[in-house]
Amino acid sequence: MATLKQNIQKAIRNMLIQYTDCPPTNIFAGYGNRVELPQSNNYIVFTVLNPRRTGTPLVKNESTQTNGKVTSYQDFRLEIQIDFYGDFAFDRANDIINISRTDFLCSFFEPYNIQPIACEDARNMTGISGEDEYVERWMVSLEIDYRDAVSVSQEVFNTVDLNIFESES
């Protein structure tokens, strides 16, 4: 079973495959240990950052006559940093900014149960590599909303016997 973070990473990776021309083998989830980046400097790295709660949890009693369950639902806003490298970095960053402001991306993310909220303008983060060469890098910050759920089982009953005793007043 995939974790919530893995499902979000899958959605972002699939978005980058769908809406950029970057080869799928050159799209990487950030913070991966021992991930060798392509020598061509033609790749994308995305990193899941900073989940923030939005609102108060919604608690629902979802019990039936035979099965007791209470679920707490919490909405979160999550920042995803997307770094585009290489000669096409600027174009790819702008493609994601463009698509984030349309219903195309809302529809794309719907099967993943997440929704895009905002996308910052691209920032030029071009730097110098270890070989003293310029590496073109453009960074975009995409915000999404998602809902987490935690369920707790409970004992249930549908009949009760009461014994009522009189007491002295």
Secondary structure as the mmCIF struct_conf table of DSSP 4:
data_model
#
loop_
_struct_conf.conf_type_id
_struct_conf.id
_struct_conf.beg_label_comp_id
_struct_conf.beg_label_asym_id
_struct_conf.beg_label_seq_id
_struct_conf.end_label_comp_id
_struct_conf.end_label_asym_id
_struct_conf.end_label_seq_id
HELX_RH_AL_P HELX_RH_AL_P1 LEU A 4 TYR A 19
BEND BEND1 THR A 20 THR A 20
BEND BEND2 CYS A 22 CYS A 22
HELX_RH_3T_P HELX_RH_3T_P1 PRO A 24 ASN A 26
STRN STRN1 ILE A 27 ALA A 29
TURN_TY1_P TURN_TY1_P1 GLY A 30 TYR A 31
TURN_TY1_P TURN_TY1_P2 ASN A 33 ARG A 34
HELX_LH_PP_P HELX_LH_PP_P1 VAL A 35 PRO A 38
TURN_TY1_P TURN_TY1_P3 GLN A 39 SER A 40
BEND BEND3 ASN A 41 ASN A 41
STRN STRN2 TYR A 43 ARG A 53
BEND BEND4 GLY A 55 GLY A 55
HELX_LH_PP_P HELX_LH_PP_P2 THR A 56 PRO A 57
STRN STRN3 LEU A 58 ASN A 61
BEND BEND5 GLN A 65 THR A 66
STRN STRN4 GLY A 68 TYR A 85
BEND BEND6 GLY A 86 GLY A 86
TURN_TY1_P TURN_TY1_P4 ASP A 87 PHE A 88
HELX_RH_AL_P HELX_RH_AL_P2 ALA A 89 SER A 100
TURN_TY1_P TURN_TY1_P5 ARG A 101 ARG A 101
BEND BEND7 THR A 102 THR A 102
HELX_RH_AL_P HELX_RH_AL_P3 ASP A 103 PHE A 109
HELX_RH_3T_P HELX_RH_3T_P2 GLU A 110 TYR A 112
TURN_TY1_P TURN_TY1_P6 ASN A 113 ASN A 113
STRN STRN5 ILE A 114 CYS A 119
HELX_LH_PP_P HELX_LH_PP_P3 GLU A 120 ALA A 122
STRN STRN6 ARG A 123 ASN A 124
STRN STRN7 GLY A 127 ILE A 128
TURN_TY1_P TURN_TY1_P7 GLY A 130 GLU A 131
BEND BEND8 ASP A 132 ASP A 132
STRN STRN8 TYR A 134 VAL A 135
STRN STRN9 ARG A 137 GLN A 154
BEND BEND9 ASN A 158 ASN A 158
#
